[in-house]
């Protein structure tokens, strides 16, 4: 995986915020003496989509989304605002499918029956699968339309790491709806007490700090914590992908999956040894993860961007004022970090409904709406100009700021329809290496990383067919 590198995200945000709004000038002839200057009339820009504006009046579109709870409530409130304020009288009706799996299955059924919805908020790999059956609208012409599209400034206002995920083979199969990442959490206060003056930059640094934290667990009389202290293992697929990439590996060679490579093997061997040495530990109770990190049972943990607020509350509940931050996953020559999230996917319907869907998507991506999304859910803002509206939020959320600073070195997940299944397999295989029942079978455990990667190659080949 080749990462995009560039200016710090903070510089990008500040730079975008400081740019003047584009001003379009029309030449005005100099008035002759004794004449009254006539007002300049700016001609109305015409759309190239071939749809009369009056045809949008009263159009209704159905949008299906995977959210519930706070996300669903926020989305519905923005839908209601659009319905009340849009100049065309477009009506959006939203329906929650509760989660991504339910959403995918229900859309699959709907497509075969040629029914609603017209707009789906799903994962980019869903769009790739549905596009293979010609069910997805290529949004390129909508983005570039002189009347209804995005200006060059608008496009530059969306960081490329968010923008690029939905563009495949010259087609724009979606627009970003949410973007997040999964990070390594680090207790900097505890690290300093252990004798480390900075966060780990390399895998070796990470191992030293994890093992030093584990060693402190052996100095008390509590037996139940003897395996704790280091990294609290997380086996989410994106975590596995990040570790592989940090060691110079990855999951693709060209457009094909390939797992059993020297660099991938080095990554898995490193993490397996970390676990075998009790410098990494696991739990089957996901409800204690935040508390474990907040109560110094792990110097490293893992969390997604939207979970940082939960972790912060856990520190408050523990009455712990330790300084903690977020990191990319460290290797010895590079780091691993991947951006992921849902996208707006417009499905083929009538020309009027497709345009109405696009206009709703464009409105949802306004800087004001994006600022509200960040303040409510703690995700990445999809517009750099939203930062001007997020000054107070930024000042009070240092971990979120640290996450923004890591964006220039992040990558995007594989742009393959099969990734929907392969990523689940990746998480399962990664989890298998840390099964406690293998702790007493060293002969099997020592060969396990290579065996897991080899099995992944075999299964990924089947899932890609």
C-alpha positions in Angstrom: 0.0 0.0 0.0 1.4 3.4 -1.0 0.5 6.1 1.5 -0.2 9.7 0.4 2.2 12.1 2.1 1.9 15.8 2.2 1.5 18.8 4.4 0.1 18.3 7.9 -3.6 18.2 8.0 -3.6 21.2 10.4 -1.8 23.2 7.7 -4.3 22.0 5.1 -7.3 23.1 7.3 -5.8 26.5 8.1 -4.7 27.1 4.5 -8.2 26.2 3.2 -9.9 28.4 5.8 -7.7 31.4 4.9 -8.4 31.2 1.2 -10.9 33.9 -0.2 -14.1 32.6 -1.6 -14.0 32.4 -5.4 -15.3 35.6 -7.1 -16.6 35.3 -10.6 -16.3 38.6 -12.5 -17.9 39.7 -15.7 -16.4 42.5 -17.8 -18.3 45.8 -17.4 -17.9 48.4 -20.2 -16.8 51.8 -19.1 -19.7 54.2 -19.1 -19.5 57.2 -21.5 -19.7 60.7 -20.2 -23.3 61.8 -19.7 -24.8 58.3 -19.7 -26.2 56.3 -16.9 -24.3 53.1 -16.2 -26.4 50.0 -16.7 -26.4 47.2 -14.2 -24.4 44.1 -15.2 -26.6 41.0 -15.6 -24.8 37.8 -14.8 -26.2 35.1 -17.1 -27.6 32.1 -15.3 -25.4 29.0 -15.6 -27.1 26.2 -17.5 -27.0 22.6 -16.4 -25.7 19.9 -18.8 -27.8 17.2 -17.2 -30.8 17.8 -19.4 -33.4 18.1 -16.6 -35.7 21.1 -16.3 -35.5 22.6 -12.8 -39.3 22.6 -12.5 -39.2 18.8 -12.9 -37.6 18.6 -9.5 -40.6 20.1 -7.7 -42.3 17.6 -5.4 -39.9 14.8 -6.2 -39.6 12.2 -3.4 -36.6 10.1 -2.8 -36.0 7.2 -0.4 -32.7 6.9 1.4 -31.7 3.9 3.5 -29.0 4.1 6.1 -27.4 1.7 8.6 -27.6 3.9 11.7 -29.5 3.8 14.9 -29.4 5.9 18.1 -27.5 9.1 18.0 -26.4 8.8 14.4 -29.9 8.1 13.2 -31.3 11.0 15.2 -28.7 13.4 13.8 -29.3 12.3 10.3 -33.0 12.6 10.5 -32.8 16.1 11.9 -30.7 17.1 8.9 -33.1 15.4 6.5 -35.9 17.4 8.1 -34.0 20.6 7.7 -33.3 19.8 4.0 -37.0 19.0 3.4 -38.0 22.3 4.9 -35.5 24.6 3.2 -34.5 23.2 -0.2 -35.5 25.5 -3.0 -36.9 22.7 -5.2 -39.4 21.2 -2.8 -37.6 17.8 -2.9 -38.7 15.5 -0.1 -36.3 12.9 1.4 -37.7 10.0 3.3 -35.1 8.1 5.4 -35.3 4.6 6.7 -32.9 2.9 9.2 -31.8 -0.6 8.4 -30.2 -0.9 11.9 -26.7 -2.1 10.7 -24.6 -2.6 7.7 -25.4 -6.3 7.2 -29.1 -5.7 7.3 -28.7 -2.8 5.0 -26.7 -4.8 2.4 -29.2 -7.7 2.4 -32.2 -5.5 2.1 -30.8 -3.4 -0.7 -29.8 -6.7 -2.5 -33.4 -7.8 -2.3 -34.7 -4.4 -3.4 -32.4 -4.3 -6.4 -33.7 -7.6 -7.7 -37.2 -6.4 -7.3 -36.6 -3.0 -8.9 -37.9 -1.1 -5.8 -36.7 1.6 -3.5 -34.3 3.1 -2.4 -32.8 5.7 -4.7 -30.0 6.6 -2.3 -28.1 4.3 0.1 -25.5 5.1 2.8 -23.3 2.0 2.6 -19.7 0.9 2.5 -17.7 1.7 -0.7 -17.3 -2.0 -1.4 -21.1 -2.3 -1.7 -21.0 0.2 -4.5 -18.4 -1.8 -6.3 -20.5 -4.9 -6.2 -23.7 -3.2 -7.2 -21.9 -1.3 -10.0 -20.9 -4.7 -11.5 -24.6 -5.2 -12.2 -25.0 -1.6 -13.5 -27.1 -0.5 -10.6 -25.0 2.5 -9.4 -25.0 6.0 -10.8 -21.6 7.4 -11.8 -21.6 10.8 -10.2 -18.9 12.3 -12.3 -21.3 14.3 -14.5 -23.1 15.5 -11.4 -19.9 16.6 -9.6 -18.8 18.5 -12.8 -22.2 20.0 -13.7 -21.9 23.8 -14.2 -25.2 24.4 -12.3 -25.6 21.6 -9.8 -22.1 20.4 -9.3 -19.2 21.2 -7.1 -16.7 24.1 -7.7 -13.0 23.4 -7.9 -12.8 25.0 -4.4 -15.5 22.6 -3.1 -13.6 19.6 -4.4 -10.3 20.8 -2.9 -12.1 21.4 0.4 -12.6 17.7 0.7 -9.3 16.0 1.7 -8.1 13.6 -1.0 -7.9 10.7 1.5 -11.7 10.9 1.9 -12.4 11.8 -1.8 -10.4 9.0 -3.4 -12.0 6.0 -1.8 -15.1 6.3 -4.0 -13.4 6.8 -7.3 -12.6 3.6 -9.1 -11.8 3.0 -12.8 -12.6 6.6 -13.8 -16.0 6.4 -12.2 -17.3 8.2 -9.1 -19.4 5.5 -7.4 -20.2 7.5 -4.3 -19.4 10.5 -2.0 -18.1 10.3 1.5 -20.7 10.2 4.2 -18.6 9.3 7.3 -14.9 8.8 7.7 -13.1 7.3 10.7 -9.9 5.4 11.5 -8.7 2.9 14.1 -5.8 4.1 16.3 -3.4 2.8 18.8 -4.0 4.5 22.2 -1.0 5.4 24.3 -0.8 6.4 28.0 2.0 9.0 27.8 2.0 9.7 31.6 2.5 6.0 32.4 5.1 5.8 29.7 7.1 8.6 31.2 7.0 6.9 34.6 8.4 3.8 33.0 11.4 5.8 31.7 10.2 6.6 28.2 10.2 10.3 27.3 8.2 9.9 24.1 5.6 7.8 22.3 7.0 4.8 20.4 8.0 5.5 16.8 9.1 2.0 15.8 7.9 -1.5 16.5 10.9 -2.0 18.7 10.0 1.0 20.8 6.5 -0.3 21.1 7.7 -3.7 22.3 10.0 -2.1 24.9 7.3 0.0 26.4 4.6 -2.8 26.3 6.9 -5.2 28.0 8.0 -2.6 30.6 4.4 -1.9 31.5 3.8 -5.7 31.8 6.7 -6.0 34.2 5.0 -3.6 36.6 2.1 -6.0 36.9 4.4 -8.7 38.4 5.4 -6.5 41.3 2.2 -6.6 43.2 0.4 -9.5 44.9 -2.6 -9.6 42.4 -2.3 -12.7 40.3 -5.2 -11.9 38.0 -3.2 -9.0 36.4 0.0 -10.9 35.8 -0.6 -11.1 32.0 -1.7 -7.5 31.7 0.1 -4.2 31.3 1.1 -4.1 27.7 -1.1 -3.9 24.6 -4.7 -4.9 25.0 -5.1 -6.9 21.8 -7.6 -5.7 19.2 -8.4 -8.0 16.3 -10.6 -5.8 14.1 -9.7 -6.3 10.4 -8.5 -2.7 10.0 -6.2 -3.2 13.0 -4.7 -6.3 11.3 -4.4 -4.4 8.0 -2.6 -1.5 9.8 -0.1 -3.8 11.5 0.7 -5.6 8.2 1.3 -2.3 6.4 3.4 -1.0 9.3 5.8 -3.8 8.6 5.9 -3.0 4.8 3.3 -5.6 3.9 -0.3 -5.5 3.0 -3.1 -7.6 1.5 -2.8 -6.9 -2.2 -0.3 -7.6 -5.0 -1.8 -5.6 -7.9 -5.5 -6.3 -7.8 -5.1 -9.8 -6.2 -4.9 -10.7 -2.5 -1.6 -12.1 -1.2 -1.1 -12.6 2.5 1.8 -15.1 2.9 4.6 -12.6 2.2 7.9 -12.1 4.2 6.8 -8.7 5.5 3.3 -9.9 6.5 4.9 -12.9 8.3 7.3 -10.6 10.1 4.3 -8.6 11.4 2.4 -11.6 12.6 5.5 -13.1 14.2 6.2 -9.9 16.0 2.7 -9.7 17.5 2.6 -13.4 18.3 5.9 -13.1 20.3 4.6 -10.0 22.0 1.6 -12.0 23.1 3.6 -15.1 24.1 5.8 -12.9 26.2 2.8 -11.5 28.0 3.5 -8.0 26.6 0.1 -8.2 24.9 -3.1 -9.6 26.4 -6.6 -10.4 25.4 -10.1 -10.3 26.9 -13.3 -11.8 25.8 -15.3 -9.1 27.6 -15.4 -6.1 25.3 -17.2 -4.0 27.9 -14.0 -3.7 30.0 -11.7 -2.3 27.2 -12.2 1.4 28.0 -11.9 0.7 31.8 -8.7 -1.4 31.3 -6.9 1.4 29.5 -8.2 4.1 31.9 -7.1 2.1 35.0 -3.6 1.3 33.8 -4.1 -2.3 33.0 -2.8 -1.6 29.5 -0.3 1.1 28.4 -1.6 0.6 24.8 -5.1 0.0 23.7 -7.0 0.4 20.4 -10.1 2.5 19.5 -11.8 4.1 16.5 -12.1 7.8 16.2 -15.8 7.9 17.4 -14.9 5.8 20.5 -12.5 8.5 21.9 -15.3 10.2 23.7 -16.2 6.8 25.5 -12.5 6.4 26.4 -12.4 10.0 27.8 -15.5 9.2 30.0 -13.8 6.1 31.3 -10.8 8.2 32.4 -13.2 10.5 34.2 -15.0 7.6 35.9 -11.6 6.3 37.0 -10.6 9.7 38.3 -7.5 9.4 36.3 -5.8 12.5 34.9 -3.2 10.7 32.9 -2.2 12.2 29.6 -3.1 9.9 26.7 -3.1 10.2 22.9 -3.6 8.4 19.6 -0.9 6.9 17.4 -0.6 5.2 14.1 0.5 1.5 14.3 4.4 1.5 14.4 6.7 -0.5 12.2 10.4 -0.2 11.9 10.4 1.9 8.7 6.8 3.2 8.4 3.5 3.3 10.2 0.1 1.8 9.4 -3.2 3.7 9.5 -6.3 3.3 7.3 -9.3 5.5 6.8 -12.7 3.9 6.4 -16.4 4.7 6.5 -19.7 4.9 4.7 -20.5 6.6 1.4 -23.6 8.0 -0.3 -24.4 5.7 -3.1 -27.0 6.8 -5.7 -28.8 3.9 -7.3 -30.3 4.1 -10.8 -33.8 5.4 -11.0 -35.4 8.2 -12.9 -33.2 11.2 -14.1 -35.2 13.5 -11.8 -34.7 11.2 -8.7 -31.0 10.8 -9.4 -30.5 14.6 -9.6 -32.6 15.0 -6.4 -30.5 12.4 -4.7 -27.3 14.2 -5.7 -28.7 17.6 -4.5 -29.4 16.1 -1.1 -25.9 14.6 -0.9 -24.3 17.9 -1.9 -26.3 19.7 0.8 -25.3 17.1 3.4 -21.7 17.8 2.6 -21.9 21.5 3.5 -19.3 22.7 6.0 -22.1 23.5 8.5 -23.6 20.1 8.4 -20.2 18.5 8.7 -19.3 20.6 11.7 -22.5 19.3 13.4 -21.6 15.8 12.5 -18.2 16.2 14.2 -19.6 17.8 17.3 -22.1 15.1 17.8 -20.2 12.0 16.8 -16.5 12.9 16.9 -15.7 11.8 13.4 -13.4 13.4 10.8 -14.8 16.6 9.2 -15.2 15.9 5.5 -14.7 19.6 4.6 -11.5 21.4 5.7 -13.5 24.6 5.9 -15.6 23.1 8.7 -12.6 23.7 11.0 -13.4 27.4 11.3 -16.7 26.2 12.9 -15.0 23.7 15.1 -12.5 25.9 17.0 -14.1 25.2 20.4 -14.4 21.5 19.7 -10.8 21.3 18.6 -9.5 23.2 21.6 -11.3 20.8 24.0 -10.5 17.5 22.2 -6.7 17.0 22.1 -6.9 13.3 21.1 -9.1 14.3 18.1 -6.6 16.9 17.1 -3.8 14.3 17.3 -5.9 12.0 15.0 -6.2 14.8 12.5 -2.5 15.3 12.4 -2.0 11.6 11.4 -4.2 11.9 8.2 -1.5 12.8 5.7 0.2 9.4 6.2 -3.0 7.4 6.2 -4.2 5.0 3.4 -7.5 3.8 2.0 -8.7 0.2 2.2 -8.7 -2.1 -0.9 -11.1 -0.9 -3.6 -12.5 -4.3 -4.4 -16.0 -5.6 -4.0 -14.7 -8.8 -2.4 -13.2 -6.7 0.4 -16.6 -7.0 2.0 -16.0 -10.6 2.8 -12.2 -10.8 2.8 -11.8 -8.2 5.6 -14.0 -10.4 7.8 -11.7 -13.4 7.1 -8.7 -11.2 7.9 -10.1 -10.3 11.3 -10.9 -14.0 12.0 -7.4 -15.1 11.0 -5.8 -12.4 13.1 -7.9 -13.3 16.1 -7.0 -17.0 15.7 -3.3 -16.2 16.6 -4.3 -15.1 20.0 -6.5 -18.0 21.0 -5.7 -18.9 24.7 -6.1 -22.6 24.1 -3.0 -22.6 22.0 -0.9 -21.1 24.8 0.1 -24.6 26.0 0.9 -25.9 22.5 4.1 -24.2 21.6 4.9 -26.4 18.6 1.6 -25.3 17.0 1.8 -21.7 18.1 5.3 -21.2 16.7 4.1 -22.2 13.2 0.8 -20.5 13.5 1.5 -17.1 11.8 2.7 -18.7 8.6 -0.2 -21.2 8.7 -2.7 -18.5 9.2 -1.4 -16.4 6.3 -1.3 -19.4 4.0 -4.9 -20.2 4.9 -5.8 -16.6 4.2 -4.4 -16.8 0.7 -6.5 -19.9 0.0 -9.8 -18.4 1.5 -9.3 -15.0 -0.2 -9.0 -16.8 -3.6 -12.3 -18.4 -3.0 -14.0 -15.3 -1.8 -12.8 -13.3 -4.8 -14.5 -15.5 -7.3 
